[in-house]
Amino acid sequence: MKLKLTPTQNLCVGFLESGFEIVQMEEQFFFVKGDKRQKVLPKTLEALVNRGALKYTSQGDYELSDEFVEHRKKMRSPVHRKHTRH
């Protein structure tokens, strides 16, 4: 899996990786963790689903896809960084 995420999409993934949950309140979506709340646009969530980073569960929740989590682990591994040229 080779994902190119926009800065906004990458920020959204970061929220999820740090323990935020996506909550829908009426027509709006928010990242929520404790008393912290950050609005997220539905089109951003849909774009992340279309790119394979998020999946929509049968319970009606958004979560990081297993494939994407594995992809992130590989990208962060010291072996991968050693072979990547900038």
N, C-alpha and C positions, 0 to 999 in steps of 0.2 A: 504494500500500500504506500503510495507516494501522495501525500497531501500537501497542498498549498493552501494555507489558511490566511485570510486577511487579518490585519492587526486586531480588529474587533472580534473576529471569530476565535483568534488565539486567546484573547482576554477572557472570552466566555469559557473556553476549555480550562483556563487557569482557575476560574471561579469554581468549576466543578471538581477539578483536581484538589482544590484546597478545602473541600467539604461543604460547599454551598449546594443547596438543592434548588431546583426550578419549581416555582409555585405559581399557579394561575389564580389571579384575583379578577373576577369579572372577565373582561376582554384583554387584560394585560398580564404579562409574565414578568416575574422577578426572580433573581437569585437571592436566596434567603439563607442566612446562617446566624442563629441567635437573634440579636436585635438589629443586625445589619441587613439592608435590603438594597438591591441594585436592579433597576429596570432593564429588561432585555426585549428587543423587538421580535415578534413572531417570525418575521422573514429571516432573521439571523439564526433562529433555532431551526427553521426549515432548511436553510442553506447548510447547516452543520449535519443535518440528517441526510441531505442529498450527497454530501461529500463523504459520508460514512463515519463521521466522528461521533455522532449521536445516534441513539436508537430510541424509538418510542415503544415502551413496554406495554404488555397487555393490561397492566393496571392503570394505564394512562399517564405514566411518568416518562420524562426524558432522562436518559443516562448515557454516559460515555459507552461506546460500543467496545466489545471485547477486543476486536481487531485494532481499534484505535489505541486502546490502552497498551497493547503489545507493541504497536508501532512506536509509541512514545518511549517505551522502555528501551527499545532498540536504538532510537535516536539519541537517547541520553547515556547510553553505555559508553565507557571509556574506549572500548575497542572500535566502535563506530566513529567516535570523534577523532581517533588517531588516523583513520583512513580518509577522512573528509578534508578536501582542500578548499580553502577560501580565497 
